[in-house]
Amino acid sequence: MKFMQYYLECLSHASYLIADETTGRAVVVDPRRDVADYLSDAEKLGWRIELVIETHFHADFVSGHLELAATGATIVYSSVAQTEFASMGVADGERYDLGEVTLEFRHTQATRPNR
């Protein structure tokens, strides 16, 4: 498994590119607006970004999930979230296999329901 952090100082925002190096299947977690670094790094390493995982709705910055979805990735939110764009809802405990790496989604209560 490869886990890369991208930190945007001006927003104090961290996002992540996670991949199974044996299959080349990857996900981006909480992407920032400019997705060029994720796409460039994935291409250099021979990875394919399959999922864009949003841990919650971000009111403090603009996400790049739609730009990543335009490349063929699926946007993922909690199954209780209601989006105005195509997305896949995941339930607490649901798993997603990248190959040798398995992601497990956990629902944690936010300060506001359905977020």
FIMI-325046 format. One record per residue: residue number from 1; residue in three letters; y, x, z of N, C-alpha, C in turn. Coordinates in steps of 0.05 Angstrom, whole numbers, plus 5000, padded with zeros to 4 digits. Layout:
N
[site NUM; "ALA"; [Y; X; Z]; [Y; X; Z]; [Y; X; Z]]
...
***
This chain:
115
[site 1; "MET"; [4976; 5017; 5000]; [5000; 5000; 5000]; [5025; 5018; 5000]]
[site 2; "LYS"; [5044; 5010; 4984]; [5070; 5023; 4984]; [5091; 5003; 4993]]
[site 3; "PHE"; [5108; 5012; 5011]; [5129; 4995; 5023]; [5155; 5010; 5021]]
[site 4; "MET"; [5174; 4999; 5005]; [5200; 5012; 5001]; [5222; 4994; 5011]]
[site 5; "GLN"; [5240; 5006; 5027]; [5263; 4991; 5037]; [5288; 4997; 5021]]
[site 6; "TYR"; [5304; 4977; 5016]; [5330; 4980; 5003]; [5351; 4969; 5022]]
[site 7; "TYR"; [5369; 4986; 5031]; [5389; 4978; 5051]; [5416; 4978; 5038]]
[site 8; "LEU"; [5430; 4956; 5040]; [5457; 4953; 5030]; [5476; 4953; 5053]]
[site 9; "GLU"; [5489; 4977; 5057]; [5506; 4982; 5080]; [5528; 4961; 5083]]
[site 10; "CYS"; [5542; 4954; 5061]; [5565; 4936; 5063]; [5558; 4908; 5074]]
[site 11; "LEU"; [5533; 4900; 5071]; [5524; 4874; 5081]; [5505; 4876; 5105]]
[site 12; "SER"; [5498; 4901; 5112]; [5477; 4906; 5132]; [5452; 4889; 5125]]
[site 13; "HIS"; [5444; 4892; 5100]; [5422; 4875; 5090]; [5399; 4894; 5080]]
[site 14; "ALA"; [5375; 4888; 5090]; [5352; 4902; 5081]; [5334; 4884; 5064]]
[site 15; "SER"; [5324; 4896; 5043]; [5304; 4882; 5026]; [5281; 4902; 5021]]
[site 16; "TYR"; [5260; 4891; 5010]; [5235; 4908; 5008]; [5221; 4903; 4982]]
[site 17; "LEU"; [5209; 4925; 4972]; [5190; 4923; 4950]; [5163; 4932; 4961]]
[site 18; "ILE"; [5144; 4915; 4959]; [5117; 4921; 4971]; [5097; 4919; 4948]]
[site 19; "ALA"; [5079; 4938; 4946]; [5060; 4938; 4924]; [5032; 4948; 4933]]
[site 20; "ASP"; [5013; 4938; 4918]; [4986; 4948; 4920]; [4984; 4969; 4898]]
[site 21; "GLU"; [4982; 4994; 4906]; [4982; 5016; 4886]; [4958; 5017; 4868]]
[site 22; "THR"; [4936; 5004; 4877]; [4912; 5005; 4860]; [4913; 4984; 4838]]
[site 23; "THR"; [4927; 4962; 4842]; [4929; 4941; 4822]; [4956; 4940; 4808]]
[site 24; "GLY"; [4976; 4952; 4821]; [5003; 4951; 4810]; [5017; 4925; 4814]]
[site 25; "ARG"; [5006; 4907; 4830]; [5018; 4881; 4835]; [5038; 4885; 4858]]
[site 26; "ALA"; [5062; 4873; 4855]; [5083; 4877; 4875]; [5098; 4852; 4881]]
[site 27; "VAL"; [5113; 4853; 4904]; [5131; 4831; 4912]; [5157; 4843; 4921]]
[site 28; "VAL"; [5178; 4828; 4919]; [5204; 4835; 4931]; [5210; 4815; 4952]]
[site 29; "VAL"; [5219; 4825; 4976]; [5226; 4808; 4998]; [5256; 4808; 5003]]
[site 30; "ASP"; [5268; 4785; 5003]; [5297; 4781; 5008]; [5314; 4799; 4990]]
[site 31; "PRO"; [5312; 4795; 4963]; [5327; 4812; 4945]; [5357; 4809; 4946]]
[site 32; "ARG"; [5370; 4831; 4942]; [5400; 4830; 4940]; [5406; 4820; 4912]]
[site 33; "ARG"; [5432; 4815; 4907]; [5441; 4803; 4881]; [5434; 4821; 4857]]
[site 34; "ASP"; [5440; 4847; 4860]; [5434; 4866; 4838]; [5405; 4875; 4840]]
[site 35; "VAL"; [5389; 4866; 4821]; [5360; 4872; 4823]; [5352; 4896; 4807]]
[site 36; "ALA"; [5371; 4911; 4796]; [5364; 4933; 4778]; [5347; 4954; 4792]]
[site 37; "ASP"; [5352; 4961; 4817]; [5336; 4981; 4831]; [5307; 4973; 4834]]
[site 38; "TYR"; [5302; 4947; 4840]; [5274; 4938; 4843]; [5260; 4940; 4816]]
[site 39; "LEU"; [5273; 4931; 4795]; [5261; 4931; 4768]; [5257; 4959; 4758]]
[site 40; "SER"; [5276; 4977; 4763]; [5273; 5005; 4754]; [5251; 5019; 4769]]
[site 41; "ASP"; [5250; 5016; 4795]; [5229; 5029; 4811]; [5201; 5018; 4804]]
[site 42; "ALA"; [5199; 4992; 4800]; [5173; 4980; 4793]; [5164; 4990; 4766]]
[site 43; "GLU"; [5183; 4992; 4747]; [5176; 5002; 4720]; [5167; 5031; 4721]]
[site 44; "LYS"; [5181; 5048; 4736]; [5174; 5076; 4739]; [5146; 5080; 4750]]
[site 45; "LEU"; [5139; 5062; 4769]; [5114; 5065; 4783]; [5091; 5049; 4770]]
[site 46; "GLY"; [5098; 5035; 4749]; [5077; 5019; 4735]; [5069; 4994; 4750]]
[site 47; "TRP"; [5088; 4982; 4765]; [5082; 4958; 4780]; [5094; 4934; 4767]]
[site 48; "ARG"; [5081; 4911; 4772]; [5091; 4885; 4762]; [5099; 4868; 4785]]
[site 49; "ILE"; [5124; 4860; 4786]; [5134; 4843; 4808]; [5125; 4814; 4803]]
[site 50; "GLU"; [5107; 4804; 4820]; [5096; 4777; 4817]; [5110; 4756; 4834]]
[site 51; "LEU"; [5119; 4764; 4858]; [5131; 4744; 4876]; [5158; 4754; 4885]]
[site 52; "VAL"; [5176; 4735; 4890]; [5202; 4741; 4903]; [5201; 4724; 4929]]
[site 53; "ILE"; [5198; 4737; 4951]; [5194; 4723; 4977]; [5221; 4721; 4991]]
[site 54; "GLU"; [5230; 4697; 4996]; [5255; 4693; 5011]; [5246; 4684; 5039]]
[site 55; "THR"; [5254; 4699; 5059]; [5246; 4693; 5087]; [5261; 4668; 5098]]
[site 56; "HIS"; [5284; 4662; 5086]; [5300; 4639; 5093]; [5323; 4636; 5073]]
[site 57; "PHE"; [5338; 4614; 5074]; [5361; 4611; 5057]; [5383; 4630; 5067]]
[site 58; "HIS"; [5395; 4645; 5050]; [5415; 4665; 5058]; [5443; 4655; 5052]]
[site 59; "ALA"; [5457; 4649; 5073]; [5485; 4640; 5070]; [5505; 4663; 5071]]
[site 60; "ASP"; [5495; 4687; 5078]; [5513; 4710; 5082]; [5514; 4728; 5057]]
[site 61; "PHE"; [5498; 4723; 5037]; [5499; 4739; 5013]; [5486; 4724; 4990]]
[site 62; "VAL"; [5490; 4732; 4966]; [5478; 4720; 4942]; [5452; 4735; 4936]]
[site 63; "SER"; [5430; 4720; 4934]; [5404; 4732; 4928]; [5400; 4736; 4898]]
[site 64; "GLY"; [5383; 4755; 4891]; [5376; 4760; 4863]; [5350; 4747; 4855]]
[site 65; "HIS"; [5341; 4726; 4871]; [5315; 4714; 4865]; [5314; 4701; 4837]]
[site 66; "LEU"; [5335; 4689; 4828]; [5335; 4677; 4801]; [5332; 4698; 4779]]
[site 67; "GLU"; [5345; 4720; 4783]; [5344; 4742; 4763]; [5315; 4753; 4762]]
[site 68; "LEU"; [5302; 4756; 4785]; [5275; 4766; 4785]; [5256; 4745; 4774]]
[site 69; "ALA"; [5261; 4719; 4779]; [5245; 4698; 4768]; [5247; 4698; 4737]]
[site 70; "ALA"; [5269; 4706; 4727]; [5273; 4707; 4697]; [5254; 4728; 4685]]
[site 71; "THR"; [5244; 4747; 4701]; [5226; 4767; 4690]; [5197; 4758; 4692]]
[site 72; "GLY"; [5192; 4734; 4703]; [5165; 4723; 4706]; [5155; 4721; 4734]]
[site 73; "ALA"; [5170; 4730; 4754]; [5162; 4729; 4782]; [5165; 4700; 4792]]
[site 74; "THR"; [5150; 4693; 4812]; [5151; 4667; 4825]; [5167; 4669; 4851]]
[site 75; "ILE"; [5186; 4651; 4855]; [5201; 4650; 4879]; [5185; 4636; 4901]]
[site 76; "VAL"; [5185; 4648; 4925]; [5169; 4637; 4947]; [5187; 4631; 4971]]
[site 77; "TYR"; [5185; 4607; 4981]; [5198; 4598; 5006]; [5177; 4585; 5024]]
[site 78; "SER"; [5185; 4580; 5048]; [5168; 4564; 5066]; [5162; 4537; 5054]]
[site 79; "SER"; [5139; 4526; 5060]; [5132; 4500; 5048]; [5151; 4477; 5058]]
[site 80; "VAL"; [5166; 4482; 5080]; [5184; 4461; 5090]; [5212; 4463; 5077]]
[site 81; "ALA"; [5217; 4484; 5062]; [5243; 4488; 5049]; [5245; 4470; 5024]]
[site 82; "GLN"; [5269; 4461; 5018]; [5274; 4445; 4995]; [5293; 4460; 4977]]
[site 83; "THR"; [5283; 4468; 4953]; [5300; 4484; 4935]; [5309; 4467; 4911]]
[site 84; "GLU"; [5330; 4476; 4898]; [5340; 4463; 4874]; [5331; 4478; 4849]]
[site 85; "PHE"; [5311; 4495; 4852]; [5301; 4510; 4830]; [5271; 4513; 4834]]
[site 86; "ALA"; [5257; 4521; 4813]; [5228; 4524; 4815]; [5220; 4545; 4836]]
[site 87; "SER"; [5203; 4537; 4855]; [5193; 4555; 4875]; [5166; 4546; 4885]]
[site 88; "MET"; [5152; 4564; 4898]; [5126; 4559; 4909]; [5129; 4558; 4939]]
[site 89; "GLY"; [5119; 4537; 4952]; [5120; 4535; 4981]; [5095; 4546; 4993]]
[site 90; "VAL"; [5098; 4561; 5015]; [5074; 4572; 5028]; [5074; 4562; 5057]]
[site 91; "ALA"; [5050; 4556; 5066]; [5047; 4546; 5094]; [5041; 4568; 5113]]
[site 92; "ASP"; [5046; 4563; 5138]; [5040; 4582; 5159]; [5011; 4591; 5157]]
[site 93; "GLY"; [5006; 4617; 5157]; [4980; 4628; 5155]; [4968; 4631; 5127]]
[site 94; "GLU"; [4982; 4621; 5108]; [4973; 4623; 5080]; [4973; 4653; 5072]]
[site 95; "ARG"; [4954; 4660; 5055]; [4951; 4688; 5047]; [4954; 4691; 5016]]
[site 96; "TYR"; [4963; 4714; 5009]; [4966; 4721; 4980]; [4956; 4749; 4976]]
[site 97; "ASP"; [4935; 4751; 4959]; [4923; 4777; 4953]; [4936; 4791; 4930]]
[site 98; "LEU"; [4943; 4816; 4935]; [4954; 4834; 4914]; [4932; 4852; 4903]]
[site 99; "GLY"; [4909; 4851; 4915]; [4886; 4869; 4909]; [4875; 4878; 4936]]
[site 100; "GLU"; [4879; 4903; 4942]; [4870; 4913; 4968]; [4889; 4906; 4991]]
[site 101; "VAL"; [4913; 4897; 4983]; [4934; 4888; 5002]; [4935; 4858; 5003]]
[site 102; "THR"; [4934; 4847; 5027]; [4936; 4818; 5030]; [4961; 4812; 5047]]
[site 103; "LEU"; [4978; 4795; 5037]; [5001; 4786; 5052]; [4994; 4760; 5067]]
[site 104; "GLU"; [5003; 4757; 5092]; [4999; 4733; 5106]; [5027; 4722; 5114]]
[site 105; "PHE"; [5032; 4697; 5106]; [5058; 4685; 5112]; [5057; 4672; 5139]]
[site 106; "ARG"; [5079; 4676; 5154]; [5081; 4665; 5181]; [5107; 4649; 5183]]
[site 107; "HIS"; [5105; 4625; 5192]; [5128; 4608; 5195]; [5139; 4611; 5224]]
[site 108; "THR"; [5163; 4620; 5226]; [5176; 4623; 5252]; [5199; 4604; 5253]]
[site 109; "GLN"; [5203; 4590; 5275]; [5223; 4570; 5277]; [5251; 4582; 5275]]
[site 110; "ALA"; [5267; 4572; 5257]; [5295; 4581; 5254]; [5312; 4565; 5274]]
[site 111; "THR"; [5338; 4571; 5274]; [5356; 4557; 5291]; [5361; 4529; 5280]]
[site 112; "ARG"; [5356; 4525; 5254]; [5359; 4499; 5242]; [5332; 4492; 5229]]
[site 113; "PRO"; [5323; 4467; 5232]; [5298; 4460; 5219]; [5300; 4460; 5188]]
[site 114; "ASN"; [5278; 4463; 5175]; [5276; 4463; 5146]; [5292; 4485; 5132]]
[site 115; "ARG"; [5293; 4508; 5144]; [5308; 4531; 5133]; [5289; 4554; 5129]]
***
